[in-house]
Amino acid sequence: MAMLNRVHLNGLRAVETVARLGSLAAAAAELNVSVSAVSQQVKRTEKQLGQALFERTPGGLVPTEFGAAFTARLSAGFRELAQAVALAD
């Protein structure tokens, strides 16, 4: 869990959302922030992890092999968190 404290949760949310939706713009709309904010969060998270999560291509961001495995785990984790919060309803 110590490694988790080195990575900001908002960055993880941004990374997961970009990977799931396939674009910075769609992620920004879902997260209610600017495209620039999402881009900065993705870059910051990659720096914190010391690994590239996406390849920058003319068509947009494409998950690296590591990024695909990483974001699959993030998606599962965020689904679990959503179910836990739903218990409060």
N, C-alpha and C positions, 0 to 999 in steps of 0.2 A: 504494500500500500504506500510505501514511502515514495515510489516513483510517481504515483498518482498526484501527490502534492506538488510536483514540479510542473504539472500541466494544468492550464486553466480550463475549467468546465465549459466556459463559453466557447473556447477554441474547439473543444471536442464536439460541442453541439454544431458549430459551423462546419467542421470537417464531415461529420455524419450527414448533415443536411445536404451539403454539396454533393457528396457521393450518392445519396439516395435520389436526389432530384436531377442531378446531372448538369447543373449550372449554378454559377454564382448569383445570377439574377433571381432565379427561382428560390434559391436558399435565402437570399436577402428578403424577398417578399414573405416567405414563411416565418422568418425570424424577426420581421419588422425592423430591419436595420438596412443601411446602405450596402450596395455592392462592394464599395471600398472597405467597409467594416468587415464584411465576410472575408474578402481577400486578405486583409491584414491578419485576421484571426487564423486563417489557414496557414499563412506564412509563419506566424508566431508559433503555432502548434508544431509545424514541421521543424522549426529551429529548436523548440523545447525537446522534441523527441530525437533530434539528430538524424532524421530520415525524411526523405521525400515521400509524400503521400500521393501526390498527383504529378503527372507530366503535363507541362504547359504546351498545348498544341494550338494551331490556328483555329481548330474547332472547339476549343475550350479545355477544361481540365479533365484528364483521364487518369483514373487511379493507377498507381504503380502496382506491382504484384504485392508488395508489402501493404500498400494503401488499401487494396481490395480486402485483404485478410483483416487488417486493422479495423476498417469501417464496418465489416460484417459483425465483428464483435461489439463495436460501439452501438450498432443498430439493435442488436439483441439486448444490450445493457439498457439502452434508453426505453425499449419496449417494457422491460422489467420495471424500470423506475415509473413509467406511466401507469402500469398496473398497480404498483404500490400506492401511488398518489390517488388513484381511482378508489381505493378502499376507503378513503376519507369521505367520499360522497354519501 
